[in-house]
C-alpha cells in the first residue's frame, strides 16, 4: 500500500483518506488531509516563494530537476503503473501507456524550456520610436492552483504540474480524492529529484469549501481545472480579479461515418475510442452518425466486437475494459441505458451491470435525440449509433448540443472530409480516426460548455507565463 505524509511544509495532517480500488473496493493506499489552516499554509508557502525573486529557481536548475524526475519515473515505471492501475481501474496495458505518456510529458516540458522565447518589437520605424530597442522575455505568471480529475491519475497531473515548474511557477495541486496516490507519488519524485518542497505541494482537503477557498484566493494567478463542467464553470465565476484560468470539461463526441468508409479499418478505431477506459475519457466516441445504407451493419458489427472485449480485473493483462470509478456511476449508466431502450433504442449488446463496478460494453442503435444519453456525456462504456440520410443532416445533429471538443469523420471522399472539417463545431476534427486521438504536444481545447482555454503541454506552458517588455533608449541606436 502507498502511504504518504503531508506535502505542505508547516502544515499538520488532520486525518487520512483511504484510496480504494474501484474494481474490488480494497484499500490500496492513503493520503493525509489538511484543514483550512493547512490550506492557508500552502498558499502562504507558494506566495512567499513567488514574491521573493531571490528564491526563484533558475532555468538550468528547473531543467535538471525535471530531467532527474523523468529518470526516476523510468526507474520506477512498474510501480507507477501499479499505483495508477490500482486506484483508477484503467486496464494494465492502458496504464502502461499512461505512465509512458507521463514520462514523455515531463520531457516535453524540458523541450518547451529549450525552444520558447521572447521576441523583438520593431522600433526606429518613426520619429517617436527613434533611438530605441525593444524586446520581450517571459516570466512565470505566479502561483498556480491545479484541480485534477480521476481518469488519468498520473498523466493529468504531469500536464498541470510539469508546465508550472518548467515556467517557474509555484504550484499547489489537488488531485481527485479517488485517485490521489499517483499525484502524491509524482510530487514525491519531484522532491527526490531536488525540487524544494514548497515549489510543488499536493493537497487533499477536508471539504469542498476549503478547496473552493484555495482556488478563489487572490494569491492564485492561474487556475488549472480538469473535471466536470458544473464545478469548473462555478469555480471560474468565483475567481479573484486577475486570475487566469484554463478549464477542461467533457464532450459528447460525434463521429460521422459515410457509406464509403473503410469499415474494416474504421470499426476497430470506433471500438477502441468508445470503450477505452470504460468510456471514461472526455473525448470518448459516444455519438456515431452512420449513413443509412450502412448504419445497421456498422452498429451490429460494433456490437459483435464489443461483446468480444474482455471485461474485468484491470490488473489482468488480458482485460480490455475495467471498472467505472464508483458504483454510483455504474448505476447512473444503467439508468441512462434503460431509459434509452424504453424510449425505443435498439439494444445490440450489453445493457447490464456485470457487478457493482463493471458495466458491459453497450451499443445502442437509433436512440431518440432528445433523451439523456443523446444529450449528455455518458462517461461510461456506451456507444450510440444514429442513422442519417445526408451529410448535412449528420453535421447538423452533431452540432446540436452545447458541447464542442473533438469530432471525427470517416470517409474515403476528400470533399466529404473537408466539408465535415469546415462545418463541424469542434476544436479538432479527425479524419479516419477516432475522436479520442491525442498526443500531448498538440492543442487540446474544449469549446462552448466543454471548456475554456487550450490544453496540451506547450500551450499550458505559454498560458502560465507573462510576456514582459524591455524598452531601451540610447542615442547610440
C-alpha positions in Angstrom: 0.0 0.0 0.0 1.1 3.5 -0.7 1.1 5.8 2.3 2.1 9.5 2.0 2.8 12.2 4.5 1.7 15.9 4.4 3.2 17.7 1.4 2.6 21.2 2.7 5.7 22.5 4.7 4.5 23.8 8.0 1.1 22.1 7.9 -0.2 19.2 10.0 -2.4 16.3 8.9 -6.0 16.4 10.3 -6.9 13.0 9.1 -6.3 10.5 6.3 -8.3 9.5 3.2 -8.2 5.8 2.2 -7.9 5.3 -1.5 -9.8 2.2 -2.7 -9.7 0.1 -5.8 -12.7 0.8 -7.9 -12.7 -2.9 -9.0 -12.8 -4.7 -5.7 -13.0 -2.0 -3.0 -9.7 -3.0 -1.4 -7.8 -0.2 0.3 -4.7 0.5 -1.9 -3.2 3.4 0.0 -3.9 6.6 1.8 -3.1 10.3 1.8 -3.3 12.9 4.6 -5.9 15.6 4.7 -5.4 19.2 5.8 -7.9 21.7 7.2 -8.4 25.4 6.4 -5.3 26.3 8.4 -3.2 23.9 6.3 -4.7 25.3 3.1 -3.7 28.8 4.2 -0.2 27.5 4.9 0.1 26.0 1.4 -1.0 29.3 -0.2 1.4 31.3 2.1 4.3 29.0 1.1 3.7 29.4 -2.6 3.0 33.1 -2.5 6.1 33.8 -0.4 8.3 31.9 -2.9 6.9 33.8 -5.8 7.1 37.2 -4.2 10.8 36.8 -3.2 12.5 36.8 -6.6 15.8 35.7 -4.9 14.1 32.4 -4.3 13.2 31.8 -8.0 14.9 28.7 -9.4 17.0 29.4 -12.5 16.0 27.6 -15.7 19.0 25.3 -15.6 18.1 24.0 -12.2 14.4 23.5 -13.2 15.6 21.6 -16.2 17.9 19.4 -14.2 15.1 18.6 -11.7 12.7 17.7 -14.5 15.3 15.5 -16.2 16.1 13.7 -12.9 12.3 13.3 -12.4 11.9 11.6 -15.8 14.8 9.3 -15.0 13.3 8.4 -11.6 10.0 7.7 -13.3 11.6 5.4 -15.8 13.4 3.5 -13.0 10.0 3.1 -11.1 7.9 2.5 -14.2 6.3 -0.7 -12.9 5.5 0.8 -9.5 3.8 3.9 -11.2 1.8 1.6 -13.3 0.6 -0.4 -10.3 -0.3 2.7 -8.4 -2.3 4.2 -11.2 -4.0 0.9 -12.1 -5.0 0.1 -8.5 -6.6 3.5 -7.8 -8.0 4.3 -11.2 -9.0 1.0 -12.6 -7.6 1.6 -16.1 -6.5 -1.8 -17.5 -2.9 -2.9 -17.2 -1.8 -2.3 -20.8 -3.5 1.1 -21.0 -2.0 2.1 -17.6 1.4 1.3 -19.0 0.7 3.6 -21.9 -0.4 6.3 -19.5 2.9 6.1 -17.5 4.9 6.2 -20.7 3.0 9.3 -21.8 3.6 10.9 -18.4 7.3 10.4 -18.7 7.3 11.8 -22.2 5.2 14.7 -20.9 7.9 15.6 -18.4 10.5 15.6 -21.2 8.1 17.7 -23.3 8.2 20.4 -20.5 12.0 20.5 -20.8 11.7 20.9 -24.6 9.4 23.8 -24.1 12.1 25.5 -22.0 14.7 25.0 -24.7 12.6 26.4 -27.5 10.3 29.0 -26.1 11.5 32.6 -26.1 10.6 36.3 -26.3 10.6 38.4 -29.4 12.0 41.7 -30.6 9.4 44.5 -31.0 10.3 46.7 -34.1 11.5 50.2 -33.2 13.1 53.1 -35.0 10.3 53.0 -37.6 9.1 56.5 -36.9 10.4 59.6 -35.1 8.6 58.5 -31.9 10.4 55.2 -31.7 13.8 56.6 -32.7 16.9 55.6 -30.6 15.0 52.7 -29.0 15.4 48.9 -28.8 12.5 46.8 -27.5 12.3 43.1 -26.7 10.3 40.8 -24.6 11.2 38.0 -22.2 8.9 35.5 -20.4 8.3 35.3 -16.7 6.2 33.0 -14.6 2.6 34.2 -14.1 2.5 33.4 -10.4 1.1 30.8 -8.1 -0.7 28.0 -9.9 -3.6 26.2 -8.3 -4.5 23.0 -10.1 -7.5 20.8 -9.6 -7.5 17.5 -11.4 -9.7 14.6 -12.5 -9.6 10.9 -11.8 -9.5 9.3 -15.2 -5.7 9.7 -15.9 -4.3 9.9 -12.4 -0.7 10.4 -13.4 -0.7 12.0 -16.8 -3.2 14.7 -16.0 -1.1 15.8 -13.0 2.0 16.0 -15.3 0.0 18.2 -17.7 -0.8 20.6 -14.9 2.3 20.5 -12.6 5.0 20.0 -15.2 4.4 23.2 -17.2 4.1 25.2 -13.9 7.5 24.1 -12.7 9.0 24.5 -16.2 7.9 28.1 -16.2 9.0 28.7 -12.6 5.5 28.9 -11.0 5.0 27.6 -7.5 2.1 25.1 -7.8 -0.4 23.6 -5.5 -2.3 20.6 -6.9 -5.4 19.0 -5.6 -6.0 15.6 -7.2 -9.3 13.8 -7.4 -9.7 12.2 -4.0 -10.5 8.8 -5.6 -7.1 8.8 -7.4 -4.8 10.9 -5.2 -1.9 8.4 -4.9 -0.4 9.0 -8.3 -0.3 12.7 -7.7 1.3 12.4 -4.3 3.8 10.0 -5.8 4.7 12.4 -8.6 5.3 15.2 -6.2 7.4 12.9 -4.0 9.6 12.1 -7.1 10.0 15.8 -7.9 11.3 16.4 -4.4 13.6 13.4 -4.7 14.9 14.9 -7.9 15.9 18.1 -6.0 12.8 20.3 -6.1 12.5 22.4 -2.9 9.3 21.3 -1.1 7.3 24.5 -1.3 7.5 24.7 -5.1 5.1 21.8 -5.5 2.5 21.0 -2.9 -0.1 18.2 -3.2 -3.1 18.7 -1.0 -6.2 16.7 0.0 -8.5 18.9 1.9 -11.3 18.2 4.4 -14.1 19.7 2.4 -15.0 21.2 -0.9 -15.4 24.6 0.7 -11.8 24.6 1.6 -10.8 23.7 -1.9 -13.0 26.5 -3.3 -11.4 29.0 -0.9 -8.0 28.0 -2.2 -9.0 28.3 -5.9 -10.6 31.7 -5.4 -7.9 33.2 -3.2 -6.4 36.4 -4.5 -2.8 35.0 -4.3 -3.6 32.5 -7.1 -2.5 33.8 -10.5 -3.5 30.8 -12.6 -6.2 28.2 -12.1 -5.9 24.9 -14.0 -9.0 22.7 -13.8 -9.9 19.3 -15.3 -13.3 17.9 -14.3 -17.0 18.4 -14.6 -18.5 21.4 -16.3 -20.7 22.2 -13.4 -17.8 22.5 -11.0 -15.5 24.2 -13.5 -17.8 27.0 -14.5 -18.9 27.6 -10.9 -15.3 28.0 -9.8 -14.4 30.2 -12.7 -17.2 32.6 -11.7 -15.7 33.0 -8.3 -12.1 33.6 -9.2 -10.3 36.6 -7.8 -9.8 39.6 -10.2 -6.9 39.0 -12.5 -6.7 35.2 -12.0 -6.2 33.5 -15.3 -7.7 30.0 -15.9 -8.0 27.0 -18.2 -10.9 24.6 -17.9 -11.1 21.2 -19.5 -14.5 19.6 -19.3 -16.2 16.8 -21.2 -17.8 16.4 -24.6 -20.3 14.1 -26.3 -18.0 13.3 -29.1 -19.6 12.9 -32.6 -18.3 10.7 -35.4 -19.8 10.8 -38.9 -19.3 7.6 -40.9 -20.1 7.9 -44.6 -21.3 4.9 -46.6 -17.9 4.8 -48.5 -15.9 4.5 -45.3 -13.5 1.6 -45.0 -15.3 -0.3 -42.2 -12.7 -2.9 -41.9 -10.2 -0.2 -40.9 -12.6 2.1 -39.0 -14.5 -0.4 -36.8 -11.5 -1.2 -34.5 -10.9 2.5 -34.1 -14.5 3.1 -33.1 -14.5 0.3 -30.6 -11.2 1.4 -29.1 -12.3 5.1 -28.9 -15.7 4.1 -27.4 -14.6 1.6 -24.8 -11.1 2.6 -23.8 -11.0 3.1 -20.0 -14.7 2.0 -20.0 -15.6 5.2 -21.8 -14.3 7.4 -19.0 -12.5 9.8 -21.4 -13.6 13.4 -22.2 -13.4 12.8 -25.9 -14.6 9.2 -25.9 -16.6 8.1 -29.0 -20.2 8.4 -27.9 -22.4 9.5 -30.9 -21.8 7.7 -34.2 -23.8 9.1 -37.1 -23.7 6.4 -39.8 -25.2 6.8 -43.3 -28.5 5.0 -43.5 -27.2 2.4 -46.0 -24.6 1.1 -43.5 -25.9 2.2 -40.1 -27.4 -1.2 -39.0 -24.4 -3.1 -40.3 -22.0 -0.8 -38.6 -23.9 -0.9 -35.3 -24.2 -4.7 -35.4 -20.5 -5.2 -36.2 -19.5 -2.8 -33.4 -21.7 -4.8 -31.1 -20.1 -8.1 -32.1 -16.7 -6.6 -31.4 -17.8 -5.1 -28.1 -19.1 -8.4 -27.0 -15.7 -9.9 -27.6 -13.9 -7.4 -25.3 -12.7 -8.8 -22.0 -14.2 -7.0 -19.1 -12.8 -7.5 -15.6 -9.9 -7.1 -13.3 -7.7 -4.2 -14.5 -4.6 -5.9 -13.2 -5.1 -8.8 -15.7 -3.0 -8.0 -18.8 -5.9 -9.6 -20.9 -8.5 -7.1 -19.6 -9.6 -4.5 -22.1 -12.5 -2.8 -20.2 -12.2 -2.3 -16.5 -14.4 -0.8 -13.8 -16.1 2.6 -13.6 -14.6 4.8 -10.9 -17.6 4.5 -8.4 -20.6 2.2 -8.1 -23.0 5.1 -8.3 -21.5 5.8 -11.8 -22.3 2.2 -12.8 -25.9 2.7 -11.6 -26.2 6.0 -13.5 -25.0 4.5 -16.7 -27.5 1.6 -16.3 -30.3 4.1 -15.7 -29.5 6.1 -18.8 -29.3 2.9 -21.0 -32.6 1.6 -19.6 -34.2 5.0 -20.4 -32.9 4.8 -24.0 -34.2 1.3 -24.5 -37.6 2.2 -23.0 -37.7 5.2 -25.4 -37.2 3.0 -28.5 -33.4 2.5 -28.9 -32.4 -1.0 -30.1 -30.1 -2.7 -27.7 -27.5 -4.6 -29.7 -25.2 -5.7 -26.9 -24.6 -5.1 -23.2 -27.1 -3.1 -21.3 -26.4 -4.7 -18.0 -24.3 -4.4 -14.9 -21.8 -7.2 -14.5 -21.1 -6.2 -10.9 -21.2 -3.1 -8.8 -18.1 -1.9 -10.5 -18.4 -3.3 -14.1 -20.9 -2.4 -16.8 -21.0 -4.4 -20.0 -19.8 -2.6 -23.2 -23.1 -1.5 -24.8 -24.1 -0.5 -28.3 -27.5 1.2 -28.9 -29.0 1.8 -32.3 -31.1 4.9 -33.0 -31.9 6.2 -29.5 -34.1 9.3 -29.7 -32.1 12.6 -30.0 -33.9 14.2 -27.0 -33.2 11.6 -24.3 -30.5 11.8 -21.6 -27.9 9.6 -23.2 -28.1 11.5 -26.5 -27.9 14.9 -24.8 -25.1 14.4 -22.2 -21.7 12.9 -21.8 -22.2 9.3 -20.6 -18.6 8.8 -19.3 -19.2 5.0 -19.4 -18.9 2.1 -21.9 -21.8 3.0 -24.1 -21.8 4.0 -27.8 -24.9 5.2 -29.6 -25.3 4.7 -33.4 -27.7 7.0 -35.3 -28.8 6.6 -38.9 -28.7 9.7 -41.2 -29.7 10.4 -44.8 -27.5 13.3 -45.8 -24.1 14.6 -44.7 -25.7 18.0 -43.9 -28.2 16.3 -41.6 -25.4 14.4 -39.8 -23.4 17.6 -39.3 -26.5 19.5 -38.0 -27.2 16.8 -35.5 -23.6 16.5 -34.4 -23.6 20.3 -33.8 -26.9 20.4 -31.9 -25.5 20.0 -28.4 -23.9 22.8 -26.3 -20.7 20.8 -26.2 -17.7 21.1 -28.6 -14.5 19.3 -28.2 -13.1 16.7 -30.7 -15.1 15.2 -33.6 -14.4 12.8 -36.4 -15.4 12.0 -39.9 -14.8 8.6 -41.6 -14.9 8.6 -45.4 -12.7 7.9 -48.5 -14.1 11.1 -50.2 -11.8 14.0 -49.6 -14.6 16.5 -50.4 -16.8 15.0 -47.7 -13.9 15.0 -45.2 -13.2 18.7 -45.9 -16.9 19.6 -45.8 -17.2 18.0 -42.3 -14.0 19.7 -41.2 -15.3 23.0 -42.3 -18.7 22.7 -40.7 -18.4 20.6 -37.6 -18.4 22.7 -34.5 -15.3 21.2 -32.9 -11.8 22.3 -31.7 -10.3 19.4 -33.7 -11.7 17.1 -36.4 -10.1 13.7 -37.0 -10.3 12.2 -40.5 -10.5 8.4 -40.5 -9.6 8.2 -36.8 -11.5 8.1 -33.6 -12.3 11.2 -31.5 -10.1 10.2 -28.6 -6.8 10.5 -30.6 -4.3 12.8 -28.8 -0.7 13.4 -28.5 0.3 15.6 -25.6 2.0 18.4 -27.5 -1.0 19.2 -29.7 -3.6 21.8 -28.7 -6.5 20.2 -26.8 -9.4 22.5 -26.3 -13.0 22.2 -25.2 -15.2 24.9 -26.7 -18.7 26.1 -25.6 -19.6 24.2 -22.5 -16.7 21.8 -23.0 -14.1 24.1 -21.6 -12.1 27.3 -21.7 -8.6 27.9 -22.9 -6.2 25.4 -24.6 -4.6 22.4 -23.1 -1.6 20.5 -24.3 1.8 20.9 -22.6 3.3 23.6 -24.8 0.0 25.6 -24.7 -0.3 25.3 -20.9 3.4 26.3 -20.7 2.6 29.5 -22.6 -0.5 30.2 -20.5 1.5 30.1 -17.3 3.8 32.9 -18.4 3.6 36.6 -19.0 5.5 38.4 -21.7 7.4 41.3 -20.2 8.7 44.0 -22.4 12.0 45.9 -22.1 12.4 49.2 -24.0 15.9 50.8 -24.0 16.6 54.3 -25.2 20.1 55.2 -26.3 21.5 57.9 -28.6 23.8 55.2 -29.9 20.8 53.4 -31.6 
